[in-house]
Amino acid sequence: MKRIIVSISTIIALALPALASAALWNIDPDHSNVGFKVRHLMVSNVKGSFDKHAGTVDINDKDITKSKVEVTIDTTSVNSGTAAFDKHLQSADFFDAAKFPMASFKSTSVKPAGLNKFTVVGNLTIKDISKPVTLAVTMNGAGKHPMAGKQAIGFTATASIKRSDFGVGAYAPTVSDEVHLRITTEGMLADAATTAK
């Protein structure tokens, strides 16, 4: 396990030589995606995402286990590609977005899980109901953004949850209770003032 931690820290240090032992990254919502997939009527898969979200990834490359992730998601921005279905997803049957417009994820632990891989456990809150969720995370890459001129980093995370755990269980099991999450993030290195704050 110690060897894995050293390897990950070395990769981050080589990719981002200007970093100190801790760095705060702001998630770029324009180049990130919070997506979900659920089995519909046992014959098809329905996909969707949330257009509005924000968050930070606080990486401690000296001790990965001290890293943190925080994300907020605007449930009113759910997007299935069909306006009528989006309206239904925002209704009290599902997200009840008028009453609970925000969902969130806040990590409680980060552990290395192999080369460029991590296990991130945290509390997912939907409709004011919080449950622990485990994310399987892969660091896709890191380096200087060619257009922004800032250091950038990217991750992909996957997880499966039961929507009924969060009060979003309408029509189960006809519509599967299990939801597969796939999150892709691109983060930009925060400036020194933001990091200090």
C-alpha positions in Angstrom: 0.0 0.0 0.0 2.8 2.4 0.8 4.4 1.7 -2.6 1.1 2.7 -4.3 0.8 6.0 -2.4 4.4 6.9 -3.4 3.7 6.1 -7.1 0.6 8.2 -7.2 2.3 11.1 -5.5 5.2 10.9 -7.9 2.9 11.0 -10.9 1.1 14.1 -9.6 4.5 15.7 -8.8 5.9 15.0 -12.2 2.8 16.3 -14.0 2.5 19.4 -11.9 6.0 20.4 -10.7 4.9 23.8 -9.5 2.5 22.4 -6.9 3.1 22.6 -3.2 2.0 19.7 -0.9 -1.7 20.7 -1.3 -3.6 22.2 -4.2 -7.2 23.3 -4.6 -8.8 22.6 -8.0 -12.1 24.3 -9.1 -14.3 22.0 -11.2 -15.0 23.5 -14.6 -18.7 22.9 -15.2 -18.4 23.6 -18.9 -16.1 20.6 -19.3 -17.5 18.3 -16.7 -20.5 16.0 -16.6 -22.7 14.5 -13.8 -24.5 11.7 -15.5 -26.8 8.9 -14.6 -28.3 5.8 -16.2 -31.3 3.7 -15.0 -33.1 0.7 -16.4 -36.5 1.6 -17.7 -39.4 -0.8 -17.9 -36.8 -3.6 -17.9 -36.3 -3.1 -21.6 -34.2 0.0 -22.1 -31.7 2.3 -20.4 -32.6 6.0 -19.8 -29.7 8.4 -19.4 -29.6 11.9 -18.1 -27.3 14.5 -16.5 -27.3 17.7 -14.6 -26.3 20.9 -16.5 -25.5 23.0 -13.4 -23.0 21.9 -10.8 -19.9 23.2 -9.0 -17.3 21.9 -6.7 -13.7 21.6 -5.6 -11.1 18.9 -5.4 -8.5 19.5 -2.7 -5.5 17.3 -3.5 -2.7 16.7 -0.9 0.0 15.0 -2.9 2.1 14.4 0.2 -0.7 12.4 1.8 -3.5 11.4 -0.6 -5.7 10.3 2.3 -6.0 14.0 3.4 -7.5 15.0 0.0 -11.1 16.2 -0.1 -13.9 16.5 -2.7 -17.0 18.7 -2.4 -19.7 19.1 -5.1 -23.1 20.8 -5.3 -25.7 19.9 -8.0 -28.6 21.9 -9.1 -31.5 19.4 -9.4 -33.6 21.9 -11.4 -31.0 21.5 -14.2 -31.7 17.8 -14.8 -31.5 17.0 -18.5 -32.7 13.8 -20.1 -33.0 15.3 -23.5 -36.8 15.4 -23.3 -38.5 18.4 -21.8 -41.6 16.5 -20.6 -39.5 13.9 -18.8 -37.3 16.6 -17.3 -40.4 18.2 -15.8 -41.5 14.9 -14.4 -38.1 14.3 -12.9 -38.3 17.7 -11.2 -41.7 16.9 -9.7 -42.4 15.5 -6.3 -42.3 11.9 -7.8 -38.6 12.3 -8.0 -36.3 15.2 -7.1 -39.0 17.6 -5.9 -36.7 20.3 -7.3 -38.9 23.2 -6.2 -38.5 22.2 -2.6 -35.0 20.6 -2.8 -33.2 22.5 -5.5 -29.7 21.4 -4.4 -28.0 18.0 -4.0 -24.5 17.6 -2.8 -21.5 15.2 -2.2 -18.9 15.7 0.4 -16.1 13.2 0.8 -15.2 11.6 4.1 -12.3 9.5 3.0 -9.9 9.2 0.0 -7.7 6.1 -0.4 -5.4 5.0 -3.2 -6.7 2.0 -5.1 -3.9 1.4 -7.7 -2.0 3.4 -10.2 -4.0 6.6 -10.9 -7.0 5.1 -9.1 -8.7 6.1 -5.9 -11.6 5.0 -3.7 -13.5 8.1 -2.5 -16.2 7.6 0.1 -18.6 10.5 1.0 -22.0 11.5 1.9 -24.4 12.1 -1.0 -27.4 14.3 0.0 -30.6 14.4 -2.1 -33.9 15.8 -0.8 -32.1 16.4 2.5 -31.4 12.7 2.9 -27.7 11.8 3.3 -26.3 8.4 2.6 -22.7 7.1 2.2 -21.7 6.5 -1.4 -18.4 5.0 -2.7 -16.9 6.4 -5.9 -14.3 4.5 -8.0 -12.1 7.3 -9.3 -9.5 7.4 -12.1 -7.2 10.3 -12.6 -7.3 10.7 -16.4 -4.4 13.2 -16.7 -2.8 16.4 -15.5 -0.8 19.2 -17.0 -0.9 22.8 -18.4 -4.1 23.7 -20.1 -3.1 24.8 -23.7 -5.7 27.6 -23.9 -6.2 28.7 -20.3 -2.5 28.6 -19.5 -3.3 27.2 -16.0 -2.6 23.7 -14.6 -5.5 21.4 -15.2 -6.5 17.9 -14.0 -9.2 15.4 -15.0 -11.0 12.6 -13.3 -13.7 10.0 -14.0 -15.8 8.5 -11.2 -18.4 5.8 -11.2 -20.8 4.5 -8.6 -24.1 2.7 -8.2 -26.8 3.8 -5.8 -30.4 2.9 -4.8 -32.6 5.9 -5.6 -35.2 4.8 -3.0 -32.5 5.5 -0.3 -32.9 9.2 -1.2 -36.7 9.4 -1.5 -36.6 9.2 -5.3 -37.9 5.7 -5.6 -41.1 6.2 -7.6 -42.2 3.4 -9.9 -39.6 0.9 -8.6 -39.0 -1.9 -9.5 -40.7 -1.3 -12.9 -38.2 1.5 -13.3 -35.0 0.0 -11.7 -34.2 1.2 -8.2 -30.5 0.9 -9.1 -29.0 4.0 -10.7 -25.5 4.0 -12.3 -23.6 7.3 -11.9 -20.7 8.4 -14.2 -19.0 11.7 -13.4 -16.3 13.3 -15.5 -14.5 16.3 -14.2 -12.0 18.8 -15.4 -10.4 21.0 -12.7 -8.4 24.2 -13.0 -5.9 25.1 -10.3 -7.2 27.8 -8.1 -5.1 30.9 -7.6 -3.1 31.4 -4.4 -5.6 33.6 -2.7 -8.5 31.1 -3.2 -6.3 28.3 -2.0 -5.3 30.2 1.1 -8.9 31.0 1.8 
